Amino acid sequence: MEDILISRVYGAKPAKGPVFLVDGMWPRGIRKEDLKLDGWVSDIAPSPDLRLWFGHIPERFEEFRTRYRQELDRRPDAVRPLLEAARQGPITLLYAAKDTEHNNAVVLRDYLRDHLAKTA
């Protein structure tokens, strides 16, 4: 399924459709003018408390997934623009984390896909 792509901001793969940065903080070492974005949706990122608790420790990822999805459920206004964009075609979510399997963009992609499937 290539409807919602995720890519690390450092050395990002070619994007499909609109490109959104989904981290709460701007990625280190990246100048704003060098990153071609359709939006920076910082309000969709995990809360600071959740991000600090997770600390990118893979053993905490499943609990992080559960807690982050609960946060997303409480922020429909933050989720809505990404869902609307994804309904129009492919989108790309950019993130800065080093771990490509255990990060907020992975959870967000799956969350968006689940919501799109429910409304299809």
C-alpha positions as CSV (number, residue, x, y, z in Angstrom):
1,M,0.0,0.0,0.0
2,E,1.7,3.2,-1.1
3,D,-1.0,5.7,-0.2
4,I,0.8,7.1,2.8
5,L,4.6,7.0,2.6
6,I,7.0,7.7,5.4
7,S,10.5,8.9,5.0
8,R,13.3,10.1,7.2
9,V,14.0,13.8,6.6
10,Y,17.7,13.2,6.3
11,G,18.2,11.6,2.9
12,A,14.5,11.5,2.2
13,K,13.4,9.2,-0.6
14,P,11.5,10.9,-3.5
15,A,8.1,12.0,-2.2
16,K,4.7,11.1,-3.6
17,G,2.1,13.8,-3.3
18,P,2.0,16.5,-0.6
19,V,4.8,16.3,1.9
20,F,4.3,16.9,5.6
21,L,6.8,17.1,8.5
22,V,5.1,15.3,11.4
23,D,7.6,16.0,14.2
24,G,7.0,18.5,17.0
25,M,10.5,20.0,16.7
26,W,12.3,21.2,13.6
27,P,15.0,18.6,12.5
28,R,18.5,19.6,13.5
29,G,20.8,20.7,10.7
30,I,18.0,21.2,8.2
31,R,17.4,24.7,6.9
32,K,13.7,25.5,6.4
33,E,14.3,26.7,2.8
34,D,16.0,23.3,2.0
35,L,13.0,21.2,2.9
36,K,10.2,21.3,0.4
37,L,7.1,20.9,2.5
38,D,3.4,21.3,1.9
39,G,3.0,21.6,5.7
40,W,4.6,21.2,9.1
41,V,1.9,19.7,11.3
42,S,3.8,20.0,14.6
43,D,0.5,19.7,16.6
44,I,0.1,16.1,15.4
45,A,3.4,15.0,17.1
46,P,3.4,13.1,20.3
47,S,3.1,15.2,23.4
48,P,6.4,16.2,25.0
49,D,5.7,13.9,28.0
50,L,5.0,10.9,25.8
51,R,8.0,11.6,23.6
52,L,10.3,11.8,26.6
53,W,8.9,8.7,28.2
54,F,9.3,6.7,24.9
55,G,12.9,7.9,24.4
56,H,13.0,5.8,21.2
57,I,13.5,2.6,23.3
58,P,12.2,-0.2,21.1
59,E,10.9,-2.2,24.0
60,R,8.5,0.6,24.8
61,F,7.2,0.9,21.2
62,E,4.0,-1.0,21.6
63,E,2.9,1.0,24.7
64,F,4.0,4.2,22.8
65,R,1.8,3.1,19.9
66,T,-1.2,2.7,22.2
67,R,-0.6,6.0,24.0
68,Y,0.1,8.0,20.9
69,R,-3.1,6.7,19.1
70,Q,-5.1,7.8,22.2
71,E,-3.5,11.2,21.9
72,L,-4.4,11.3,18.2
73,D,-8.0,10.3,19.0
74,R,-8.2,13.4,21.3
75,R,-6.9,15.7,18.5
76,P,-9.2,15.3,15.5
77,D,-8.5,18.9,14.3
78,A,-4.8,18.0,14.0
79,V,-5.5,14.7,12.1
80,R,-8.1,16.1,9.7
81,P,-5.8,17.9,7.3
82,L,-3.7,14.8,6.7
83,L,-6.8,12.6,6.3
84,E,-8.2,15.1,3.7
85,A,-4.9,15.2,1.8
86,A,-4.6,11.3,1.8
87,R,-8.2,11.0,0.4
88,Q,-7.0,13.0,-2.6
89,G,-4.0,10.7,-3.3
90,P,-0.6,9.7,-1.9
91,I,1.0,11.7,0.8
92,T,4.5,11.6,2.3
93,L,5.2,12.0,6.1
94,L,8.6,13.1,7.1
95,Y,10.2,12.4,10.4
96,A,13.7,12.9,11.9
97,A,14.1,9.8,14.2
98,K,17.1,7.5,13.4
99,D,15.0,4.4,14.1
100,T,13.0,3.7,10.9
101,E,10.8,1.1,12.5
102,H,10.0,2.6,16.0
103,N,8.9,6.2,15.6
104,N,5.8,8.4,15.6
105,A,5.5,8.5,11.7
106,V,5.0,4.7,11.7
107,V,2.2,5.0,14.2
108,L,0.7,8.0,12.5
109,R,0.8,6.3,9.0
110,D,-1.0,3.2,10.4
111,Y,-3.5,5.4,12.3
112,L,-4.3,7.4,9.1
113,R,-4.7,4.2,7.1
114,D,-7.0,2.7,9.7
115,H,-9.2,5.8,9.6
116,L,-9.2,5.9,5.8
117,A,-10.3,2.2,5.7
118,K,-13.2,2.9,8.0
119,T,-14.5,5.7,5.8
120,A,-13.9,4.0,2.4
